[in-house]
Amino acid sequence: MSASGKVFYAALAGEVVLKSERVRPRFQLRLLSNLVKAFQAFGANCGKPFIKQARIIALCESDEDYRRAVEAASHTFGVHGSTIAYRLEYRSLDELAQLVRSVAAEWVKGKKFAVRARRSGVEGFTSLDVARVVGSALYDYSAGVDLDNPEVEVFVEVRGNEAYVHRGFEPGPGGLPIGVEGRAIALFSGGLDSPVAAWMGAKRGVEIDFLHYVLSSPRSVSDAKRVARRLSRLWLHGYKPRLYVVDFRAVTEAIRSSVRRDYGQVVLRAAMLEAGSVLANRLGYHAIFTGESIGQVSSQTLRNLYALSQVVQLQLPLIRPLAGLDKEEIIRLGRRIEIYEEAAKTKEYCRLGEGPVTTRADPGILRKEYGKIREIVYETVENYYEEELES
């Protein structure tokens, strides 16, 4: 009878598990590769992870490395949850119960507990048998069993002649592993909406890079870089995110001097979308992500979005993952993904929104007003450059 010791133990997101036998291996390989990069980003010294029966397993060098590995996995798309588990090898159900007791007796000491058991189906006993026998082995150390509202849960996952015992999963983000769904550019101001939109794109397996426009002051680049760097370090594992910068000051000056004042913001939005489309298409991306939310600001009313769709010549899909979220929901998500504090420091550098702003743009008028500056937009995007994100 022996306990084999600690392991890093994670569950794959349901979407990954449910992929076809033809597709699933590619998703799993990318997830493992991304997780290795996440371990590195979070300073977890662990061996190469592998997948066994929809679980990811890895050995780490120390308790602190296991803790960091769990933190890394909680920031890796494609992971449902992760924990530190004990791998046990056993020959009988009674032996399994004794092994679990050697691990979990201290967990339940003086507390109400419950055993949550599951098995692969080849063991010759049921999950209820595991819960009953293991629960009996732990009972004398505890304050009793409470299946509905326990103070401690003991999870026992039995897979053939081995079992994994743990205290529950730290939630992961779910979604798809980054890199399985192509590449996209996110229009990125460094405020709250754009990093949340980029995060949502990454959650769907997209490699997200960033495009920032300098609208009035080059100081905006440092704000965008700071937020993009944090988002990348925490979440964008498995590739090297890029930050492209386009100096848009000639465009904003042309809007001020040539465009109807009430159409200034909508024309600027048209310029940003079209310039982003041109650059993204040239660089081989498959879509553009924006942080627009319907009705949140004047340029994002449904009538204005409609007018933009009639005027802007997009060369690839435009995706607005925040379209149905209100500001409070975006703030909550920003806090959950740990970028709110950095994004809140970003300053507002453009003042085109001051004064009257149309909320019901006419496509014909917008086409005329945007036509006054369109040539400048195409000239400006030619001079993009790339900023280094890695610190």
Helices and strands as residue ranges (DSSP letters): E 2-12, H 14-17, H 24-41, E 50-52, E 55-58, H 63-73, E 79-89, H 93-108, E 112-119, H 127-139, E 144-145, E 152-159, E 162-166, E 170-171, E 183-187, H 193-203, E 207-214, H 219-235, E 243-247, H 249-258, G 261-263, H 264-282, E 288-289, G 298-300, H 302-311, E 318-319, H 327-336, H 340-344, H 363-371, H 374-381, E 385-387
